[in-house]
Amino acid sequence: MDALIMTLQLILGLSILVSLHEFGHFITAKWFKMRVEKFYLFFDFLFPIPSLLNFALFKKKVGDTEYGLGWFPLGGYVSIAGMIDETQDADKLAKTPEPWEFRAKPAWQRLIVMLGGVIVNIITGVVIFIALTYSNGENFISKNELNKNGIVALEIGQQVGLKTGDKILKVNGKDYTSFADLRSPDVLLGENSSYTVLRNGKELEVKIPSNIIEKLSDKKAAFIEPISAFKIAEVVAPEPGDPQAELLPAYPAGLRVGDFVTGVNQQPIHFYHELRDALKKESGNPIKMAISRNGKVDTLQMTVNKEGKIGIFPELLIKIDHKDYSFGESVGIGTGRAFSVITDNIRGFKKIATGDVSASKALSGPIGIAQMFGGTWDWTRFWMLTGLLSMALAFMNILPIPALDGGHAIFLIYEMITGKPASEKVLERAQQIGMMILLALMAYTFGNDIFKAIF
């Protein structure tokens, strides 16, 4: 069921974005009185071979345009008369151009049409981020709240030189507002990032390595978290006769929601990381757990499973602040957040180019994106990820790769500068090369997703 929900969210999100992207091309082509022959969500042919398995699940012609739903659930397209793209080749354009064809229009008009999809994706992303900012505001752990007890340095945190109990005073030499700032792109994608920490009454600087994002891309990697008191939020109850019941010893032992754990084997427990460390230390061993329930103390006995777990989920008792934003504030903040997706992508590609991050860790395909949506339907998360994808799609489509909008734009800019267009055969060849690049990238990301899911 989780996989189905992930898949449905991915299909819905991409369907919205692809439809709007293609609408950007459609509306600008109509604006300049170009004939749009097809407007399809999904492909009605075997991508990228237009002549193979050519049929639609639904189609209806209105005026000069055929609107349809293709059978191959990957993207979508607009077919504009007189334009060389994945739906037609140069041989079909040997005749003198008609006034309503793409190729008959001035280069600046064709450039606007090619950029129409990217523009609409950017507008969509900005609108989503503004709406989320205005409707949800912001929940955060303040710097003051964080530094009451400091941070827990997990595996990656320890590797970079942090220690549990450190209080982080500055980020990159500047003051900060919330715990989220410690994991911001300025830190994780920066070149000379650092924390100023207070440790044992002394201030010192901890350098963040330039390849930190590579380390954190591992799904099992853990960096830092707040030190926090806790209570039991959920106890997983094994089903009767479940052969794996020994992996969930907490419920049979008597631990319940709302309990406070105060000790393990006479070791006092105040914070959640202390309980986690104590259970890991006692993996596979019997323990005595001291608890407090409604003001009364008790001791429970259980055997920790070999993974150092007992089948519970905590509620961290740390203050979460909330801030609402006016519509005007939301416009500024939401727009900034939307465009930061593009700048972060640029910095990410730079990290790949310099070798700080491997492409296998940085790039994800449909499987990886679906996993980001999660196995439960959360509309806030859905729209957040859809907004991120909208800005990411805008960035990817503007790259100067033939077959992408950016590749078409390069040829049009060349025509505007030189006063003469590239030959139709050159455009067709570039289109074919671009499709090969995109297919290779698709195959790589699919394979990479499968590899990461397995290993």
NORDAVEN-V177904 format. One record per run of one state. SS is the DSSP state (@ for helix, = for strand, . for the rest). FROM is the first residue (numbers start at 0). LEN is the number of residues. If there is no record, write none. Layout:
BEGIN
ss={SS;SS}
from={FROM;FROM}
len={LEN;LEN}
END
This chain:
BEGIN
ss={.;@;.;=;.;=;.;=;.;=;.;=;.;=;.;=;.;=;.;@;.;@;.;@;.;=;.;=;@;.;=;.;@;.;=;.;=;.;=;@;.;@;.;=;.;=;.;@;.;=;.;=;.;@;.;@;.;=;.;=;.;@;.;=;.;=;.;=;.;=;.;@;.;@;.;@;.;@;.;@;.;@;.}
from={0;1;31;35;43;45;46;48;49;55;62;64;70;71;80;84;85;87;88;89;93;101;104;106;136;137;140;141;142;146;150;153;154;160;166;171;173;174;177;178;183;184;188;193;199;201;207;211;216;223;226;229;235;244;247;248;253;259;264;266;268;271;281;285;293;295;303;311;316;320;323;326;354;358;362;365;373;378;397;404;418;423;454}
len={1;30;4;8;2;1;2;1;6;7;2;6;1;9;4;1;2;1;1;4;8;3;2;30;1;3;1;1;4;4;3;1;6;6;5;2;1;3;1;5;1;4;5;6;2;6;4;5;7;3;3;6;9;3;1;5;6;5;2;2;3;10;4;8;2;8;8;5;4;3;3;28;4;4;3;8;5;19;7;14;5;31;1}
END
